[in-house]
Amino acid sequence: MADIFRRHGEAYRARRPMPLPQLRVMRAIETCRTAALGGHVERCGHCHHQRVSYNSCRNRHCPKCQTAARREWVERRKGELLPVEYFHVVFTIPQELNALALQNRNVVYKILFQTSARTLETIAADPRHLGARIGFFSILHTWGQNLLHHPHVHCVATGGGLSPDGQRWVGCRPGFFLSVRVLSRLFRRLFLEALEQAFTSGELEFHGELSALAERLPALLSELKKVEWVVHAKPPFGGPQQVLEYLGRYTHRVAISNHRLREITPGAVTFDYKDYASHHPQKIRRMTLQPGEFIRRFLLHTLPPGFQRIRHYGLLASRNKAATLVLCRGLLEAVSLLPSPAQIVELVRQWMEPALRCPVCGIGEMVRVELIDAQPYRPAPVDTS
């Protein structure tokens, strides 16, 4: 991604006005691990080999900066796993609302989180379905494999929960969580009610091509009440280890990872993708876009400043999580695996240790011996040919 922005970013910015959050994302990725952010010189204590390391941008949209953050987050989640089945549920809004969501990200994304969480908690608490208080975390994704705008929420939920009196664990039927049809109907009603309230209170904005939607939004919402909404429930995870593998893939990335990029030329960007609507959804395909269109699609997924894209609910809500998990483990007769802060630091250190070893002798450890001041950043010149 950094190479694409460095080669084509200045030309992209020269052709159109851009909001400040997108400009900041582009500049952060362009300058990540370059002299523009400064750095330091490291020297091997054994063979005296030296190397220069530049600082990371630490922007949450940067593919290179999320690896360590993802690893630490996963290590913290390990100790919260319970010896039960875990289920994966995906809530998606109709494509007719995608443009509205793109122009009102803070409002619509917040509604998506709130209504999907309320749907899971309400149906799970209903004695006709499970009759328990479950725990789950939700992750916002705004993209499809082709990088177009496709807002949806991934939820990973415990296969069961605490009874209303908190005295016993209520488990799901093996291999079955909650009725997808019931979830879909309630999610549809809650989401449309919340969106209509936001419209009535003037929270929604309609600019440019979306201005015509302001008059016909009530009619569109009425139409969407009559169609089935997509709530997808995947088979249960095979076990805690599979949950962790899932967490590592989905939590700390935006739009596309670097390993999917295949070729960057002056006039095109080629990347791998899957077409889940096809007869062969797992088949790896190739898509080629002009650099400007690729950048446009990537920037569709810039999150509003300060917006939290991973949220915890129910048994996993932060305010009472520690005590609740102790209670759940007691009812399940499970042993706590919750690592201490010192253990987490040690696990992350062990994971990063290979990067600290000297790449030449493999014996010594690279030690910082000199700081490098940040240098002025000079973008690539705009190609006007």
Secondary structure in CASP SS format (residue, H / E / C, confidence):
PFRMAT SS
TARGET T0000
AUTHOR 0000-0000-0000
METHOD secondary structure of the structure
MODEL  1
M C 1.00
A H 1.00
D H 1.00
I H 1.00
F H 1.00
R H 1.00
R H 1.00
H H 1.00
G H 1.00
E H 1.00
A H 1.00
Y H 1.00
R H 1.00
A H 1.00
R H 1.00
R C 1.00
P C 1.00
M C 1.00
P C 1.00
L H 1.00
P H 1.00
Q H 1.00
L H 1.00
R H 1.00
V H 1.00
M H 1.00
R H 1.00
A H 1.00
I H 1.00
E H 1.00
T H 1.00
C C 1.00
R C 1.00
T C 1.00
A H 1.00
A H 1.00
L H 1.00
G C 1.00
G E 1.00
H E 1.00
V E 1.00
E E 1.00
R E 1.00
C E 1.00
G C 1.00
H C 1.00
C C 1.00
H C 1.00
H C 1.00
Q E 1.00
R E 1.00
V E 1.00
S E 1.00
Y E 1.00
N C 1.00
S C 1.00
C C 1.00
R C 1.00
N C 1.00
R C 1.00
H C 1.00
C C 1.00
P H 1.00
K H 1.00
C H 1.00
Q H 1.00
T H 1.00
A H 1.00
A H 1.00
R H 1.00
R H 1.00
E H 1.00
W H 1.00
V H 1.00
E H 1.00
R H 1.00
R H 1.00
K H 1.00
G C 1.00
E C 1.00
L C 1.00
L C 1.00
P C 1.00
V C 1.00
E C 1.00
Y E 1.00
F E 1.00
H E 1.00
V E 1.00
V E 1.00
F E 1.00
T E 1.00
I C 1.00
P C 1.00
Q H 1.00
E H 1.00
L H 1.00
N H 1.00
A H 1.00
L H 1.00
A H 1.00
L H 1.00
Q H 1.00
N C 1.00
R H 1.00
N H 1.00
V H 1.00
V H 1.00
Y H 1.00
K H 1.00
I H 1.00
L H 1.00
F H 1.00
Q H 1.00
T H 1.00
S H 1.00
A H 1.00
R H 1.00
T H 1.00
L H 1.00
E H 1.00
T H 1.00
I H 1.00
A H 1.00
A H 1.00
D C 1.00
P C 1.00
R C 1.00
H C 1.00
L C 1.00
G C 1.00
A C 1.00
R E 1.00
I C 1.00
G E 1.00
F E 1.00
F E 1.00
S E 1.00
I E 1.00
L E 1.00
H E 1.00
T E 1.00
W E 1.00
G C 1.00
Q C 1.00
N C 1.00
L C 1.00
L C 1.00
H E 1.00
H E 1.00
P E 1.00
H E 1.00
V E 1.00
H E 1.00
C E 1.00
V E 1.00
A E 1.00
T E 1.00
G C 1.00
G E 1.00
G E 1.00
L E 1.00
S C 1.00
P C 1.00
D C 1.00
G C 1.00
Q C 1.00
R C 1.00
W E 1.00
V E 1.00
G E 1.00
C C 1.00
R C 1.00
P C 1.00
G C 1.00
F C 1.00
F C 1.00
L C 1.00
S C 1.00
V H 1.00
R H 1.00
V H 1.00
L H 1.00
S H 1.00
R H 1.00
L H 1.00
F H 1.00
R H 1.00
R H 1.00
L H 1.00
F H 1.00
L H 1.00
E H 1.00
A H 1.00
L H 1.00
E H 1.00
Q H 1.00
A H 1.00
F H 1.00
T H 1.00
S C 1.00
G C 1.00
E C 1.00
L C 1.00
E C 1.00
F C 1.00
H C 1.00
G H 1.00
E H 1.00
L H 1.00
S H 1.00
A H 1.00
L H 1.00
A H 1.00
E H 1.00
R H 1.00
L H 1.00
P H 1.00
A H 1.00
L H 1.00
L H 1.00
S H 1.00
E H 1.00
L H 1.00
K C 1.00
K C 1.00
V C 1.00
E C 1.00
W C 1.00
V C 1.00
V E 1.00
H E 1.00
A E 1.00
K E 1.00
P C 1.00
P C 1.00
F C 1.00
G C 1.00
G C 1.00
P H 1.00
Q H 1.00
Q H 1.00
V H 1.00
L H 1.00
E H 1.00
Y H 1.00
L H 1.00
G H 1.00
R H 1.00
Y H 1.00
T C 1.00
H C 1.00
R C 1.00
V C 1.00
A C 1.00
I C 1.00
S C 1.00
N H 1.00
H H 1.00
R H 1.00
L E 1.00
R E 1.00
E E 1.00
I E 1.00
T E 1.00
P C 1.00
G C 1.00
A E 1.00
V E 1.00
T E 1.00
F E 1.00
D E 1.00
Y E 1.00
K C 1.00
D C 1.00
Y C 1.00
A C 1.00
S C 1.00
H C 1.00
H C 1.00
P C 1.00
Q C 1.00
K C 1.00
I C 1.00
R E 1.00
R E 1.00
M E 1.00
T E 1.00
L E 1.00
Q C 1.00
P H 1.00
G H 1.00
E H 1.00
F H 1.00
I H 1.00
R H 1.00
R H 1.00
F H 1.00
L H 1.00
L C 1.00
H C 1.00
T C 1.00
L C 1.00
P C 1.00
P C 1.00
G C 1.00
F C 1.00
Q C 1.00
R C 1.00
I E 1.00
R E 1.00
H E 1.00
Y E 1.00
G E 1.00
L C 1.00
L C 1.00
A C 1.00
S C 1.00
R C 1.00
N C 1.00
K H 1.00
A H 1.00
A H 1.00
T H 1.00
L H 1.00
V H 1.00
L H 1.00
C H 1.00
R H 1.00
G H 1.00
L H 1.00
L H 1.00
E C 1.00
A C 1.00
V C 1.00
S C 1.00
L C 1.00
L C 1.00
P C 1.00
S C 1.00
P H 1.00
A H 1.00
Q H 1.00
I H 1.00
V H 1.00
E H 1.00
L H 1.00
V H 1.00
R H 1.00
Q H 1.00
W H 1.00
M H 1.00
E H 1.00
P H 1.00
A H 1.00
L H 1.00
R E 1.00
C C 1.00
P C 1.00
V C 1.00
C C 1.00
G C 1.00
I C 1.00
G C 1.00
E E 1.00
M E 1.00
V E 1.00
R E 1.00
V E 1.00
E E 1.00
L E 1.00
I E 1.00
D C 1.00
A C 1.00
Q C 1.00
P C 1.00
Y C 1.00
R C 1.00
P C 1.00
A C 1.00
P C 1.00
V C 1.00
D C 1.00
T C 1.00
S C 1.00
END
